[in-house]
Amino acid sequence: MIITKSISFSKVEIEKLSEEFETYIKTVIDLDKKICSSGANRHFESEKILIDKGSKQKDIWGGGIDLETKTIDVNAMINIRPNDNNTSNELLDAKKRERFEELTKYFFGLLFR
């Protein structure tokens, strides 16, 4: 189940988001508009939702959260964008990476209490 929103996910929503992989949730975040689309099987599915809602490609980055270790990663094939100075599936820009992690903690705040 994919859920896209600009406020924190509830406990029930986090449970629904984990249905795809059980212990991992793929996330795609618009760093500018502060919108998160999570729960997809592939990052591009959430990327498309955000673009359809008016997000700009340059602001959208993917990663995920490991529900067992509470580890946030910034790995996604959608991150490979040489035109945006990102030649890796890893989000390379330190400021964008920090922002992605900060927003992930906001959207999944219940996991970090």
Secondary structure, DSSP 8 states (H G I E B T S, - for coil): --EEESS---HHHHHHHTTTTSSEEEEEEETTTTEEEE--SSHHHHHHHHHHTT--GGGEEEEEEETTTTEEE-B-GGG-BGGGTB-SSB---HHHHHHHHHHHHHHTGGGG-
